């Protein structure tokens, strides 16, 4: 969770006001920056369309077969009109062996399972200053990510999750978020 939160905090200052392409029917052309994102990420968040038009990228860090390996998918929507930030979805996996195609759980109960695997998986949704996560202290968050393609330059797959609100969230942001229909096709830098 530390890595995901650290990345989230580091990425948040990059989000600046620049337009609105939260509409899933809008082309994912990163209109708020004038440059194309490094792939696509879409989902449904509590029934509303999410499209990563500001940032859509992936990271793969495979150290070696016996070292710690991480994979992260990240998408940020362009800010809504009048807002300075967009909603961000980050999914981070870590384990002692390289991440391969298949389905990985994103919940408190799935951490370090199987034993000695080094596995950790977390889904985080942010709309600053509010954060929701699948790995909360009460164990109410859940979810999964499925990788159908993993290469050195591309990650493709699907995800779904129920993210629990942080206790520090604003009063209007204390309900869980349900993310369904998550799909990504991302280039790895």
C-alpha positions in Angstrom: 0.0 0.0 0.0 2.9 2.3 0.7 4.1 2.2 -2.9 0.7 2.9 -4.4 0.1 5.7 -1.9 3.5 7.2 -2.6 2.9 7.0 -6.4 -0.5 8.6 -5.9 0.9 11.5 -3.8 3.7 12.0 -6.3 1.3 12.0 -9.3 -1.3 14.3 -7.8 0.6 17.6 -8.3 0.8 16.8 -12.1 -3.0 17.0 -12.4 -3.9 20.5 -13.6 -7.1 22.0 -15.0 -7.4 21.5 -18.7 -10.9 20.4 -19.8 -13.4 17.6 -19.6 -13.3 14.3 -21.4 -14.9 12.2 -18.6 -17.6 11.3 -21.2 -16.8 7.7 -22.3 -18.2 8.6 -25.8 -15.5 11.3 -26.2 -12.3 10.2 -28.0 -9.5 9.2 -25.6 -7.1 11.7 -27.2 -5.9 13.4 -24.1 -7.5 16.7 -25.1 -6.6 18.2 -21.8 -2.8 18.0 -22.6 -2.8 17.9 -26.4 -0.9 14.6 -26.4 -2.1 11.0 -26.7 -1.9 8.9 -23.5 0.1 5.7 -23.6 -2.9 3.5 -24.2 -6.5 3.3 -23.0 -8.3 2.6 -19.7 -12.1 2.8 -19.2 -14.4 1.7 -16.4 -17.7 2.4 -14.8 -17.4 4.0 -11.3 -20.7 3.9 -9.3 -22.6 3.8 -12.6 -20.7 6.7 -14.2 -18.3 6.4 -17.2 -14.6 6.7 -16.5 -12.1 7.3 -19.3 -8.3 7.9 -18.7 -7.8 10.8 -21.0 -5.2 12.6 -18.9 -2.9 9.7 -18.1 -3.1 6.0 -19.2 0.1 4.1 -18.6 1.7 0.9 -17.2 4.9 0.0 -15.5 6.5 -3.4 -15.3 9.5 -3.9 -13.0 10.7 -7.5 -13.2 14.0 -7.7 -11.2 14.6 -11.4 -11.7 12.8 -14.7 -11.1 13.8 -14.7 -7.4 13.6 -10.9 -6.7 10.6 -8.6 -6.1 8.6 -7.8 -9.2 5.9 -5.1 -9.6 3.3 -4.3 -12.2 1.2 -1.1 -12.1 -1.6 0.2 -14.3 -2.6 3.8 -13.9 -5.3 5.9 -15.4 -6.4 9.5 -14.7 -9.4 11.2 -16.3 -9.3 14.8 -17.4 -10.7 17.1 -14.8 -14.4 17.9 -14.9 -15.2 21.5 -15.9 -14.0 23.9 -13.1 -12.0 21.2 -11.3 -8.2 21.1 -11.0 -7.8 17.3 -10.8 -9.3 14.2 -12.4 -10.2 10.9 -10.9 -7.3 8.4 -10.7 -7.4 4.6 -10.7 -4.2 2.8 -9.8 -3.7 -1.0 -9.5 -0.4 -2.2 -8.2 0.8 -5.8 -7.8 4.0 -7.1 -6.3 5.3 -10.6 -5.8 8.5 -12.6 -5.6 8.2 -14.0 -9.1 7.4 -12.2 -12.3 3.7 -11.3 -12.9 2.2 -13.5 -15.7 -1.1 -13.6 -17.4 -4.0 -14.6 -15.2 -6.2 -13.2 -12.4 -4.9 -11.5 -9.2 -7.0 -10.6 -6.2 -7.0 -7.1 -4.7 -8.1 -7.5 -1.1 -6.7 -7.5 2.4 -7.3 -11.3 2.7 -5.2 -11.9 -0.5 -2.0 -10.2 0.8 1.0 -12.6 1.1 -1.1 -15.5 -0.2 0.2 -18.1 -0.9 2.7 -17.8 2.0 6.2 -16.9 1.0 4.9 -15.5 -2.4 5.6 -11.9 -1.5 2.2 -11.2 -3.1 0.6 -7.8 -2.5 -2.2 -6.4 -4.7 -4.1 -3.1 -4.2 -6.5 -1.1 -6.1 -6.8 2.6 -5.3 -9.2 5.3 -6.5 -8.5 9.0 -5.8 -10.3 12.2 -6.3 -8.1 14.4 -4.1 -8.3 14.8 -1.2 -10.4 11.6 -1.0 -9.1 8.1 -1.4 -10.7 4.7 -1.7 -8.8 1.4 -1.5 -9.4 -2.4 -1.9 -7.0 -3.1 1.0 -8.6 -1.3 4.0 -8.1 -2.1 7.6 -11.6 -3.5 8.0 -11.2 -5.9 5.1 -14.3 -4.5 3.3 -12.5 -3.8 0.0 -12.2 -6.4 -2.8 -11.5 -6.8 -6.4 -9.4 -8.4 -9.1 -7.3 -7.7 -12.1 -6.9 -10.1 -15.0 -3.9 -9.8 -17.4 -4.6 -11.3 -20.8 -1.4 -9.9 -22.4 1.9 -9.1 -20.7 4.9 -8.2 -22.9 7.9 -5.9 -22.2 6.0 -3.1 -24.1 2.3 -3.8 -23.5 -0.3 -4.8 -20.8 -3.9 -5.7 -21.7 -6.6 -6.8 -19.3 -9.7 -6.2 -17.2 -10.4 -5.2 -13.6 -13.3 -4.8 -11.2 -13.3 -3.7 -7.5 -15.2 -2.4 -4.5 -13.0 0.3 -2.9 -13.6 1.3 0.7 -13.4 5.0 1.6 -10.5 6.2 3.8 -11.6 7.4 7.2 -10.1 10.8 6.4 -12.5 11.3 3.3 -14.8 14.3 3.3 -18.3 13.6 4.7 -19.8 13.4 1.2 -17.2 10.7 0.2 -17.7 8.1 2.9 -19.4 5.4 0.8 -17.6 2.6 -1.1 -17.0 2.9 -4.8 -18.0 0.1 -7.1 -15.8 -0.1 -10.2 -17.1 -2.5 -13.0 -16.3 -3.0 -16.7 -12.7 -2.0 -16.2 -10.6 -2.5 -19.4 -7.1 -1.4 -20.2 -4.7 -1.7 -23.1 -1.5 0.2 -22.1 1.9 0.7 -23.4 4.9 0.2 -21.1 7.5 3.0 -21.4 
